[in-house]
Amino acid sequence: MLMLLALQRRVHQWDQRLFFRVSRWRTRRFGAGAFRLLSATGDGYWYGILALVITLSLQLSWQYFLTLALAFAIERPLYWVLKNSFKRDRPSAHALPVKALFNAHDRFSFPSGHTCAAFVFVTVSALHFPDAAPLSWIWATAIGISRVAVGVHYPTDVVAGACLGTAIAEFTLFIIATYPLF
């Protein structure tokens, strides 16, 4: 048990150090406004709008849209249960010298919902649009980094969100392949 606590303490120290390094980027490299804007591109409603626009403008079957809808129907409740089970406070709750650039929508930080949703979206989209996959993965990763830079998540929140989002998308794609919607 002591070894587990020591490991947890070391991971948290690493997490805080990396948090401080990334949060300094908002003043040196890219600016707070750029990170706020990038973070906002991961707001949930954009995924539905983008999926609908892609489906209609490319005259796709509804398979893409419905796959994303199913993935988000799994992701949202699962992410919410996990976030409210772990109850990890956001960095701003720890009286750290770095202040968040805005107030988050909820109290807890683990896992990152913005990152989770971004990875759900790009994992499903990569199957349908493989040529756009590299740029999509960069965008999803940048959303995760922006969540740390704006001060609302620790790096491990983002890593957990990326892993969870990818796993949910892969599970959804497996379900769709096994039980096709159309």
C-alpha positions as CSV (number, residue, x, y, z in Angstrom):
1,M,0.0,0.0,0.0
2,L,2.9,2.4,0.8
3,M,4.4,1.7,-2.6
4,L,1.1,2.6,-4.3
5,L,0.9,5.8,-2.4
6,A,4.5,6.7,-3.2
7,L,3.8,6.0,-6.9
8,Q,0.6,8.1,-6.8
9,R,2.6,11.0,-5.2
10,R,5.3,10.7,-7.9
11,V,2.8,10.7,-10.7
12,H,1.0,13.7,-9.1
13,Q,4.3,15.6,-8.8
14,W,5.1,14.9,-12.4
15,D,1.6,15.9,-13.4
16,Q,1.9,19.2,-11.7
17,R,5.4,20.0,-13.1
18,L,4.1,19.3,-16.6
19,F,1.0,21.3,-16.0
20,F,3.1,24.3,-15.0
21,R,5.3,23.9,-18.1
22,V,2.4,23.7,-20.5
23,S,0.4,26.5,-18.9
24,R,3.4,28.8,-19.4
25,W,3.0,28.3,-23.2
26,R,-0.1,30.6,-23.1
27,T,2.1,33.5,-22.3
28,R,5.2,32.8,-24.3
29,R,4.5,30.9,-27.5
30,F,0.9,31.1,-28.6
31,G,-1.0,33.4,-26.4
32,A,-4.0,32.9,-24.2
33,G,-6.5,33.7,-26.9
34,A,-5.2,31.0,-29.2
35,F,-5.5,28.4,-26.5
36,R,-9.0,29.5,-25.6
37,L,-10.1,29.4,-29.2
38,L,-8.6,26.0,-29.7
39,S,-10.2,24.7,-26.5
40,A,-13.6,26.0,-27.7
41,T,-13.3,24.0,-30.9
42,G,-13.7,21.0,-28.6
43,D,-17.1,22.2,-27.2
44,G,-19.6,19.4,-27.6
45,Y,-22.2,21.0,-29.8
46,W,-19.6,21.4,-32.6
47,Y,-19.4,17.6,-33.1
48,G,-23.1,17.3,-33.9
49,I,-23.1,20.3,-36.3
50,L,-19.9,19.1,-38.0
51,A,-21.2,15.5,-38.4
52,L,-24.4,16.8,-39.9
53,V,-22.7,19.2,-42.3
54,I,-20.3,16.5,-43.4
55,T,-23.1,14.0,-43.9
56,L,-25.3,16.4,-45.9
57,S,-22.6,18.2,-47.9
58,L,-20.8,15.0,-49.0
59,Q,-24.2,13.2,-49.5
60,L,-23.1,10.3,-47.3
61,S,-25.3,7.6,-46.1
62,W,-26.5,8.3,-42.5
63,Q,-24.1,5.5,-41.3
64,Y,-21.4,8.1,-40.4
65,F,-23.7,10.3,-38.5
66,L,-25.5,7.5,-36.7
67,T,-22.2,5.9,-35.7
68,L,-21.1,9.2,-34.2
69,A,-24.4,9.5,-32.5
70,L,-24.1,6.1,-30.9
71,A,-20.5,6.7,-29.9
72,F,-21.5,10.0,-28.1
73,A,-24.5,8.3,-26.6
74,I,-22.0,5.9,-24.9
75,E,-19.3,8.5,-24.2
76,R,-21.3,11.2,-22.5
77,P,-22.8,9.1,-19.7
78,L,-19.7,7.0,-19.2
79,Y,-17.4,10.1,-19.0
80,W,-19.8,11.7,-16.6
81,V,-20.0,8.7,-14.3
82,L,-16.2,8.4,-14.3
83,K,-15.7,12.1,-13.6
84,N,-18.1,12.1,-10.7
85,S,-16.6,8.9,-9.3
86,F,-13.0,9.9,-9.3
87,K,-13.8,13.5,-8.2
88,R,-10.4,14.9,-8.9
89,D,-10.4,18.6,-8.4
90,R,-9.3,20.9,-11.1
91,P,-5.9,22.6,-10.8
92,S,-7.6,25.9,-9.8
93,A,-8.9,24.2,-6.7
94,H,-5.4,23.5,-5.4
95,A,-4.4,27.2,-5.0
96,L,-1.7,26.8,-7.6
97,P,0.0,29.9,-8.9
98,V,-1.5,29.3,-12.4
99,K,-5.0,30.5,-12.7
100,A,-7.5,29.1,-15.2
101,L,-8.4,31.3,-18.1
102,F,-12.1,30.6,-17.6
103,N,-14.4,28.7,-15.3
104,A,-15.0,25.1,-16.3
105,H,-18.5,23.8,-16.7
106,D,-18.1,21.4,-13.8
107,R,-16.0,20.9,-10.7
108,F,-14.0,17.8,-11.5
109,S,-11.2,17.2,-14.0
110,F,-10.5,13.5,-14.5
111,P,-11.0,12.5,-17.3
112,S,-11.0,15.5,-19.7
113,G,-14.4,15.5,-21.4
114,H,-13.2,17.8,-24.2
115,T,-10.3,15.5,-25.0
116,C,-12.5,12.4,-24.8
117,A,-15.1,13.8,-27.2
118,A,-12.4,15.0,-29.6
119,F,-10.9,11.5,-29.7
120,V,-14.3,9.9,-30.2
121,F,-14.9,12.1,-33.1
122,V,-11.6,11.7,-34.8
123,T,-11.4,7.9,-34.3
124,V,-14.8,7.4,-35.9
125,S,-14.0,10.0,-38.6
126,A,-10.7,8.4,-39.4
127,L,-12.4,5.3,-40.6
128,H,-14.6,7.2,-42.9
129,F,-12.1,9.8,-44.1
130,P,-8.6,8.2,-43.8
131,D,-6.9,11.0,-45.8
132,A,-8.0,13.6,-43.2
133,A,-6.9,11.4,-40.3
134,P,-3.4,12.8,-39.6
135,L,-4.7,16.3,-39.4
136,S,-7.7,15.2,-37.3
137,W,-5.4,13.4,-34.8
138,I,-3.2,16.6,-34.5
139,W,-6.4,18.7,-33.9
140,A,-7.7,16.3,-31.2
141,T,-4.3,16.2,-29.5
142,A,-4.1,20.0,-29.6
143,I,-7.5,20.3,-27.9
144,G,-6.1,18.2,-25.1
145,I,-3.0,20.3,-24.8
146,S,-5.1,23.5,-24.9
147,R,-7.1,22.2,-21.9
148,V,-3.9,22.0,-19.9
149,A,-2.7,25.4,-21.2
150,V,-5.9,27.2,-20.2
151,G,-5.5,25.8,-16.7
152,V,-8.5,23.5,-16.4
153,H,-6.9,20.1,-16.6
154,Y,-3.8,18.2,-15.6
155,P,-1.9,16.3,-18.3
156,T,-3.1,12.9,-16.9
157,D,-6.7,14.1,-17.3
158,V,-6.0,14.7,-21.0
159,V,-4.3,11.3,-21.5
160,A,-7.1,9.5,-19.8
161,G,-9.7,11.4,-21.9
162,A,-7.8,10.5,-25.1
163,C,-7.6,6.8,-24.1
164,L,-11.2,6.7,-23.1
165,G,-12.4,8.5,-26.2
166,T,-10.4,6.2,-28.5
167,A,-11.6,3.1,-26.7
168,I,-15.3,4.2,-26.8
169,A,-15.0,4.9,-30.6
170,E,-13.3,1.6,-31.2
171,F,-16.0,-0.2,-29.2
172,T,-18.7,1.6,-31.2
173,L,-17.1,0.7,-34.5
174,F,-17.0,-2.9,-33.4
175,I,-20.7,-2.8,-32.5
176,I,-21.6,-1.2,-35.8
177,A,-19.5,-3.8,-37.7
178,T,-21.2,-6.6,-35.8
179,Y,-24.7,-5.1,-35.9
180,P,-24.9,-2.8,-38.9
181,L,-27.4,0.1,-38.7
182,F,-28.0,0.0,-42.5
